[in-house]
């Protein structure tokens, strides 16, 4: 019975060593990381564009002198709460982009030939002791677990989280990204564009110009605020999507892979 179980360990270890050197997971995992990085950068760029328009509107101050009396108003201040949310969203999209970049680097580190070599040596030593009926020492078992995680954890968690994204989150991402893209375009069109009155205009023309400039900009600022507020709910959806894909799902999958690797090594011992 022991001999049969020992012989079963050999093909499993051989398959793991073959995967470590033939890298069947690294290329597709790298492609999925690049796709996720492009999505995060697209959302970040949209958020920065929206933030730029709102920031300009916030700093806009309308000045006029009807009948020689100076009047200054800053209608852009009503955009403060919206701009705060846009800044939070852009920061989180930057963090998601950094997370995808880290995953890409870790895939490259795990695919380094030295890691595969160390894993091969550790697994061969583990199999040799197992076939001889001797329990591998705890340090060797720990080394096997660590090397397995270094070599395979990031590609497997990347592929697993991307599969879950495509299966459950892709539709929400596409819809929310489409809405904030539209909102960004609308806010760009509604941005402040106020021309000063010519200095040689007569009094009647100056009064008409002041009245028109202070009526139309107010409506434009209100429309700008409404267009930006429409995107807030979808920004929150995108935050949830990227947090799930870059943090929650990878951590859950990593914890599961650690449990599987530890259980396999414990049974082997």
ABEGO torsion letter per residue (X at the ends): XAAAAAAAAAAAAAAAAAAAAAGAAAAAAAAAAAAAAAAAAAAAAAAAAAAAAAAAAAABBBBBBBGGBBBBBBAAAAAAAAAAAAAAAAAAAAAAAAAAAAAAAAAAAAABAAAAAAAAAAAAAAAAAAAAGBBBBAAAAAAAAAAAAAAAAAAAAAAAAAAAAAAAAAAAAAAAAAAAAAAAAAAAAABBBBBBBBAABBAAAAAAAAAAAAAAAAAAAAAAAAAAAAAAAAAAAAAAAAAAAAAAAAAAAAAAAAAAAAAAAAAAX
